[in-house]
Amino acid sequence: MKRVLIIDTGILCVWLDVPNMDTCGPENDSWDKQRVDAKIIEAMENKTTFVLPLATIIETGNHIAHATHSRRERGMALAELIQKSADSKTPWAAFSDQSILWTSEKLKKLAQEWPGLAAEKISIGDATIKDVAEYYAQTGCHVEILTGDLGLKAYEPISPVPEPRRRKRQKGAN
């Protein structure tokens, strides 16, 4: 089963060394650069496909633009990941795979559903990341949302259980 890792803003900011964004997540399950790097390396070794949602790109870009220093360097690092995603350069999924999520119908659905999610303190960015995760899960992928946000992590799709293959009966077997 193909594995997909959807990268959230907090994790990406830690990974890219965005100033003042060196950790994310709750105190008892904090993500720092070392932990993020180890997870990314493990995912690469397992031939996992990385997904960069539009919300993550926008939110990370905002954090970089408002950083106290290193804006150009961090901006270049993000730009490199965006380019890899646009070009579908391994291990990055093609950004265009997500285009189906930005049709008029999908935007209307988001507009209809999001006020209820907002009442539950779910950001519109997280709502769209949830949609990206569901999209990949529906294609039969094992999906993990790499995030320090336990609320968003709770929306991680449950992986489908692979159907066991039936053994072929051998000739002469009863």
ROZA-206996 format. One record per residue (C-alpha): residue in one letter; x, y, z. Coordinates in steps of 0.2 Angstrom, whole numbers, padded with zeros to 4 digits, always signed. Layout:
! residues N
+--------+-------+-------+-------+
! residu !     X !     Y !     Z !
+--------+-------+-------+-------+
!      A !     X !     Y !     Z !
...
+--------+-------+-------+-------+
***
This chain:
! residues 174
+--------+-------+-------+-------+
! residu !     X !     Y !     Z !
+--------+-------+-------+-------+
!      M ! +0000 ! +0000 ! +0000 !
!      K ! +0007 ! +0017 ! -0005 !
!      R ! +0011 ! +0028 ! +0010 !
!      V ! +0008 ! +0047 ! +0010 !
!      L ! +0014 ! +0059 ! +0022 !
!      I ! +0005 ! +0076 ! +0023 !
!      I ! +0015 ! +0089 ! +0030 !
!      D ! +0007 ! +0103 ! +0041 !
!      T ! +0013 ! +0120 ! +0044 !
!      G ! +0021 ! +0118 ! +0061 !
!      I ! +0031 ! +0104 ! +0056 !
!      L ! +0037 ! +0112 ! +0040 !
!      C ! +0042 ! +0128 ! +0049 !
!      V ! +0052 ! +0117 ! +0061 !
!      W ! +0060 ! +0108 ! +0047 !
!      L ! +0064 ! +0124 ! +0037 !
!      D ! +0072 ! +0132 ! +0053 !
!      V ! +0059 ! +0147 ! +0052 !
!      P ! +0065 ! +0159 ! +0066 !
!      N ! +0055 ! +0158 ! +0082 !
!      M ! +0046 ! +0142 ! +0075 !
!      D ! +0059 ! +0129 ! +0082 !
!      T ! +0046 ! +0118 ! +0090 !
!      C ! +0028 ! +0113 ! +0088 !
!      G ! +0015 ! +0102 ! +0097 !
!      P ! +0011 ! +0100 ! +0115 !
!      E ! +0024 ! +0100 ! +0129 !
!      N ! +0022 ! +0081 ! +0131 !
!      D ! +0024 ! +0077 ! +0112 !
!      S ! +0034 ! +0092 ! +0106 !
!      W ! +0042 ! +0091 ! +0088 !
!      D ! +0059 ! +0099 ! +0087 !
!      K ! +0071 ! +0099 ! +0072 !
!      Q ! +0080 ! +0083 ! +0077 !
!      R ! +0063 ! +0074 ! +0078 !
!      V ! +0056 ! +0081 ! +0062 !
!      D ! +0073 ! +0077 ! +0053 !
!      A ! +0072 ! +0059 ! +0059 !
!      K ! +0054 ! +0057 ! +0054 !
!      I ! +0058 ! +0064 ! +0036 !
!      I ! +0073 ! +0052 ! +0034 !
!      E ! +0062 ! +0037 ! +0040 !
!      A ! +0048 ! +0042 ! +0028 !
!      M ! +0061 ! +0043 ! +0013 !
!      E ! +0068 ! +0027 ! +0018 !
!      N ! +0051 ! +0019 ! +0017 !
!      K ! +0048 ! +0027 ! +0000 !
!      T ! +0034 ! +0037 ! +0007 !
!      T ! +0026 ! +0051 ! -0004 !
!      F ! +0027 ! +0068 ! +0003 !
!      V ! +0012 ! +0080 ! +0001 !
!      L ! +0013 ! +0099 ! +0002 !
!      P ! -0005 ! +0106 ! +0004 !
!      L ! -0009 ! +0123 ! -0002 !
!      A ! -0013 ! +0129 ! +0016 !
!      T ! +0004 ! +0123 ! +0022 !
!      I ! +0012 ! +0133 ! +0008 !
!      I ! +0003 ! +0149 ! +0012 !
!      E ! +0004 ! +0148 ! +0031 !
!      T ! +0022 ! +0144 ! +0031 !
!      G ! +0026 ! +0158 ! +0018 !
!      N ! +0017 ! +0170 ! +0030 !
!      H ! +0027 ! +0164 ! +0045 !
!      I ! +0043 ! +0166 ! +0034 !
!      A ! +0038 ! +0184 ! +0029 !
!      H ! +0035 ! +0189 ! +0047 !
!      A ! +0051 ! +0181 ! +0054 !
!      T ! +0063 ! +0192 ! +0063 !
!      H ! +0078 ! +0187 ! +0052 !
!      S ! +0083 ! +0175 ! +0038 !
!      R ! +0067 ! +0178 ! +0028 !
!      R ! +0076 ! +0177 ! +0011 !
!      E ! +0085 ! +0160 ! +0015 !
!      R ! +0070 ! +0152 ! +0023 !
!      G ! +0060 ! +0159 ! +0008 !
!      M ! +0072 ! +0150 ! -0004 !
!      A ! +0071 ! +0134 ! +0006 !
!      L ! +0052 ! +0134 ! +0004 !
!      A ! +0052 ! +0139 ! -0014 !
!      E ! +0063 ! +0124 ! -0017 !
!      L ! +0050 ! +0112 ! -0009 !
!      I ! +0036 ! +0121 ! -0019 !
!      Q ! +0046 ! +0118 ! -0035 !
!      K ! +0049 ! +0100 ! -0031 !
!      S ! +0031 ! +0098 ! -0028 !
!      A ! +0026 ! +0107 ! -0044 !
!      D ! +0038 ! +0095 ! -0053 !
!      S ! +0033 ! +0079 ! -0044 !
!      K ! +0051 ! +0076 ! -0040 !
!      T ! +0053 ! +0061 ! -0029 !
!      P ! +0048 ! +0060 ! -0015 !
!      W ! +0035 ! +0074 ! -0018 !
!      A ! +0018 ! +0071 ! -0025 !
!      A ! +0013 ! +0082 ! -0039 !
!      F ! +0004 ! +0097 ! -0033 !
!      S ! -0008 ! +0096 ! -0047 !
!      D ! -0015 ! +0080 ! -0039 !
!      Q ! -0024 ! +0092 ! -0027 !
!      S ! -0032 ! +0102 ! -0041 !
!      I ! -0048 ! +0092 ! -0039 !
!      L ! -0050 ! +0100 ! -0022 !
!      W ! -0051 ! +0117 ! -0028 !
!      T ! -0065 ! +0116 ! -0041 !
!      S ! -0081 ! +0127 ! -0039 !
!      E ! -0090 ! +0112 ! -0032 !
!      K ! -0077 ! +0108 ! -0019 !
!      L ! -0075 ! +0126 ! -0014 !
!      K ! -0094 ! +0127 ! -0011 !
!      K ! -0093 ! +0112 ! -0001 !
!      L ! -0079 ! +0119 ! +0010 !
!      A ! -0090 ! +0135 ! +0011 !
!      Q ! -0105 ! +0125 ! +0018 !
!      E ! -0095 ! +0114 ! +0030 !
!      W ! -0082 ! +0126 ! +0037 !
!      P ! -0093 ! +0137 ! +0048 !
!      G ! -0097 ! +0122 ! +0058 !
!      L ! -0078 ! +0117 ! +0059 !
!      A ! -0074 ! +0135 ! +0064 !
!      A ! -0087 ! +0134 ! +0078 !
!      E ! -0076 ! +0119 ! +0084 !
!      K ! -0060 ! +0130 ! +0082 !
!      I ! -0054 ! +0121 ! +0066 !
!      S ! -0045 ! +0133 ! +0055 !
!      I ! -0049 ! +0134 ! +0036 !
!      G ! -0031 ! +0129 ! +0033 !
!      D ! -0034 ! +0113 ! +0044 !
!      A ! -0051 ! +0110 ! +0035 !
!      T ! -0042 ! +0110 ! +0018 !
!      I ! -0028 ! +0099 ! +0025 !
!      K ! -0041 ! +0087 ! +0031 !
!      D ! -0048 ! +0086 ! +0014 !
!      V ! -0031 ! +0083 ! +0006 !
!      A ! -0029 ! +0068 ! +0018 !
!      E ! -0046 ! +0061 ! +0014 !
!      Y ! -0043 ! +0063 ! -0005 !
!      Y ! -0027 ! +0052 ! -0004 !
!      A ! -0035 ! +0040 ! +0008 !
!      Q ! -0049 ! +0037 ! -0005 !
!      T ! -0036 ! +0033 ! -0018 !
!      G ! -0031 ! +0018 ! -0007 !
!      C ! -0016 ! +0026 ! +0001 !
!      H ! -0010 ! +0024 ! +0019 !
!      V ! -0011 ! +0043 ! +0025 !
!      E ! -0002 ! +0051 ! +0039 !
!      I ! -0004 ! +0069 ! +0043 !
!      L ! +0013 ! +0075 ! +0050 !
!      T ! +0008 ! +0088 ! +0063 !
!      G ! +0010 ! +0094 ! +0080 !
!      D ! -0008 ! +0099 ! +0081 !
!      L ! -0017 ! +0085 ! +0090 !
!      G ! -0034 ! +0092 ! +0084 !
!      L ! -0029 ! +0091 ! +0066 !
!      K ! -0020 ! +0074 ! +0069 !
!      A ! -0037 ! +0068 ! +0075 !
!      Y ! -0044 ! +0070 ! +0057 !
!      E ! -0031 ! +0058 ! +0050 !
!      P ! -0040 ! +0045 ! +0040 !
!      I ! -0041 ! +0027 ! +0046 !
!      S ! -0031 ! +0016 ! +0034 !
!      P ! -0041 ! +0004 ! +0024 !
!      V ! -0038 ! -0014 ! +0029 !
!      P ! -0031 ! -0024 ! +0015 !
!      E ! -0041 ! -0038 ! +0009 !
!      P ! -0033 ! -0055 ! +0012 !
!      R ! -0029 ! -0064 ! -0004 !
!      R ! -0037 ! -0080 ! -0006 !
!      R ! -0026 ! -0095 ! -0010 !
!      K ! -0029 ! -0104 ! -0026 !
!      R ! -0034 ! -0122 ! -0023 !
!      Q ! -0022 ! -0134 ! -0030 !
!      K ! -0027 ! -0148 ! -0041 !
!      G ! -0032 ! -0163 ! -0032 !
!      A ! -0035 ! -0154 ! -0015 !
!      N ! -0052 ! -0156 ! -0007 !
+--------+-------+-------+-------+
***
